[in-house]
Amino acid sequence: MVEALNIALKQEMAKDSSVIVLGEDVGKDGGVFRVTDGLWEKFGGERVIDTPLAESAIIGASIGLALGGMKPVCEAQFDGFSLPMLDQLISHASRIRWRSRGRFAAHLVLRFPYGGGIRALEHHSDSPEAYYAHTPGLKVVIPSSPYDAKGLLVSAIRDPDPVVFMEPKRVYRAIREDVPETEYTVPIGKANVVQEGSDITLVSWGAMVRECKEALALTPYSVELIDLRTISPMDTKTVIESVKKTGRAVVVQEAPRNCSVSAEVAATIQKEAFLSLKAPVKRVTGFDTVIPFARMEGFYIADEKRIAKEIEKVMKF
């Protein structure tokens, strides 16, 4: 995924001189996870900008650049570091199109690694997608594979509205697949049916898609696995069509349970496919606590065994 994201940035920057990259250590060091490796050497310091460690300044500058006609791709070094950006994202970036009655738009991408599983410190392992998805005017994209990562990032850079692009750091280098060198896009707002099935629908996104795939080998049932890809706008049509076919659903996320994206998915299923349900919708989530340090991470993040166990409960209801 790291290489795929890097290629997407290089291709878009080469194609469009208004695309610039800015953030903490994105230049000479190539980013803490090496996503921006080589960009500074190729495009120079005027288009690949190392910023101070000031996230509110990074997003504020990006909003101003976007209003001035640039297409900034800014980076918060970790998920928890994006929280100082919330004020300007919510108060300005998300609503500038509405505020100006369509005369202006914040054409920018905020990308950052998110999630646990790499034995990181506090503020380095959060899953804050619900904060951003709750905000009207922001699009929220979460790839789960190298192919999707490249195509979705290209779409995000080209999208005229602000996009929060969350990269699951646990699978930055854990998944390999063929990715075309040629230019392509993956549409924002379209889920991916990873595997078709007839007994139960399994919905997830980001790094948890990998855990869901591994859970498939532990269950005898025909499972339809859906990767949302985009949290906002969400492709509820694909989810509902699947649940109407299978009659059962399990939603899997890494984030805490309370007021989360999984709750929105479950509520939508209850509303749109209630008469098709053969069992209550089950959610497999993190816990309503701060994600623990390394020794306890494995208990917090759902693994394939926990997912398979919940699938069994729904099937036996």
N, C-alpha and C positions, 0 to 999 in steps of 0.2 A: 504494500500500500504506500509506503514511503516513496518508493521509486515512481509509482504511478502518479502520485500527487505532484512530485517534482517535475515530471514530464509535462503534466497539464499546465503548470505554472510557466515553464519554459516556452511551450507552444503558444500560449495566449499572450505572453509578453512579447514574443517575437512577431506575432500577428498584429498586435494593437499596442501602439506606443503610449496610450493613455493608461495602460495597466501598470501599476506600480505595487511594490511589496514593502511593507514597513512593519516593524515590531522589534521585540527584544531579542538580540543576537541572531537576527535573520540574515545578516549580511556576511561578513567575513567568516563567521563561525558556522554558517549554514543552518542555523536553528538547533535547538537542543536535541531534537530527534532527526536532524539532517534533512528535513523536508525541503528546505530552501538551499540546499548544498549546490554550489556552483553558479547560483544566480547572480551574485555580486560580481564575480569574475566576468560573467557573460554580458551583463547589462549595466554594470557600473553603480557607483554610490548614489547617483541621482534618482535611480529607479528601484534600488534595493537599499533600504534605509534602516540602519541600526538606530533605534530610538532609546531614549532614557527609560529606566524602569518605572514608567508612569502610565498605567493602563488608561486612565481617563484622558490623558493627553494624546495617547495613540488613537483612541476612537474619536476624540474631538477633532484632531487633525484630519482623520479619514473622512469625517462628515464634511468638513470644509473643502477638502480636495474633491469629494464627489460632487458637491454643489458647484464647484468650479470647472467641472467637465472631466475630471480624472476618474479612473476606476481602481480605487485602492483595494488591495487585499492585505488586511492587517492581521496580525497574529497576537493573541495572548498566549504566553508561554505554556500555561497550564489552565485547566478548567476553573479552578478556584480563583485564578488571577483575573478572570473575565468579569467578576462581580463588580469591581469598581467602574466597569463600563456600562452597567445597567442604566444608570441615570440618563446618560446621553443617548443610549440606544432606545430607551422607552420614551423619553421626553422630546427627542429630536429626530433621530434616524427613522424610527418607525412611523412617524406621523407627518414628516415634512411634505409628503405628497398630498395628504389630506389638508394640512394647514395652508398650503399654497394653492389649493384647488387644482392640482395637477400641473402646475407650472414648473415645479422642481421635484427631484427625487434623489434619495441618497443611494446612488449606485455604488455599493460597496459590499465587500465580503469580510466578515470576521471569522477567522478560522482558529481553532485551538484543539489540542489533544484533550480527551476527556476519559473518565472512567478509571476504575481500579485494576488491580491484578498485576501491578509491576513493582510492588513493595515500595511505594513512594511515601513521601511525608504528608502531613496534613495540608489541605488546600491543593493537593496534587492528584486527587483520586475521586473527585466528585462527578455526579451525573446530573447536571443542572438543566436538562433540556426543557423541563416543564416551565421554568422561568421565562424562557424565550418564546415557547409555543403559546403561552398565555397572552403574549403581547400582539395586538392587531398591527399589521403592517410589516412584521418580521417573518421571513421564511426560515425554516429550520430544517437542515439537511444532515443526515447521518449515514454515511456509507458503511457497508459491512465487508466489502471485498475490494481488491485492487482495481478490477474492471470498473465497478461502480464508482469508486473514488475518483478516478480520472474523469469519467464522463460527467459525473455530478458536479465536480469542481469547475469544469469548463462551463457547464450550464449556469452555475452560480455566478461566475465572473461576468457572464453575458447578460444575466438577469438585471433588469432596470431597478429592482427594489433591493433593499438591504437583506442579505442572506447570512444567517449564522450557520457556519459549516463546522460541525463537530466531528472530530476524527478519533475513533476508538483506539487509544494508544496500545491496548493489550494485543491488538492484531496488526499493529504497524508492520511487523516483520514475521508474523506467525502464519500467514496465509500466502501462498504463491499460486498464481494463475497467469495464463497468457493474456497480455494486454496489447491491443493493436498500437503500433507506433504512429499510425495515421490518426488524424483528427476525428473525433466522434463525440457525441453528447449522450447523456442519459437524462431524460426529462425530469424536472422537478415536479413532484406531486403525483408520481406514478409508482405504485408498489410493485414488487417482484415476487411472483409465485415461484419460489425456489424448488419446491417439490409438490406435485399434485397428489391428492389423496381423497378418500371418501368417508372416513370414519370421524375425523376430528380436525379442526383448524387450529394451527399454532401460529401466533402472531408475535413478531419480535423486530428488533432493529439493532444496528451497531454490533458490538462484540458479542452480544448474546445470541446472535444468529448462529455463530459457530457452535455454542453450547447446545442450541436447539438441534442442529444437524447431528451432533454426537448423541443426543437423546433419542433420535429416530432409530438408532441401532439397538436401543434397549427396550423398545416397545414392539409388540406384535401387530399393532394397529396400522391402518392406512392413514397416514398423517399428511395433511396439506399444510406446508410451511410457507408463510408469507413474510417477506422482509419489507417493512414499510418504506425504507429508504428516506422518506421525507415525513417529518413529524408535523410540519405546517407549511403548506396545505397537506392534509392527510388524505390518502386515497381510500376513503371509506367504502367506495363502491366495490373494490376488489375484495375487501374483507367481508362485506355483507353477502356478496354473491357466494363466497366460499362457505360461510356459516349456514346459509340457506341450503346448501348442498349437503354439508356434513351434519348439521344439527348440534354440534358441540364446539366449544372454543376455549383455548387457554392462551393468555397473554403473558409474555415474559419480558421483564425489563431488569436492568441493573439498579436503577434509581430507587429511592425509598418509595413506600407504597402511598402515603397520604397525598391526596390531590395531585396525582401523577398522570402521565400520558396513558398508562395502562387503564386508569379509571375512565378516561375519556373513550378509549377503545371499547371497554366493557359496556359503558353506558350507551354508546352508539349501537352496539350489537343488540342490546336489550330493546332499544327503541325500534330499530329497523328490521330485526330478524326474530322478534320475540316468539312468534307463532311457529317458527322453525326449530326452536331450541328444545333439545331432549334432556338438557341438564343445565344447571346454572353456569355462568361464565366464571372460570377460575383464573386468578392472577398469581403469577410467580414473580416476586419482587425482592428488592433489598429491604432492609428493615428501617424503621423510622428512628434511626440514630445516625450520627456521623459515621462514615465508613471507617472501620478500625484500621490499626496499623498492621504490618505484614503478617504477624502470627495468626491473626483472626480473619484476614481477608477471605480465606477460603470458606469460612462459615457464613460470611455476609453475601457474597456473590453466588447466585444460584448456579449449580453445576448440572451436568447432564442427568445425574441420578435423581436430583430433586425435581427436575423438569419431568422426567419419565414417571416419577411417582405421582405427580399431579395429573398427568395425562391419564394414568390408571384410575385415579379417583373419579375423574369426570366420566370416563368410559363405564365405570361400574355404578354410577349414580342410579 
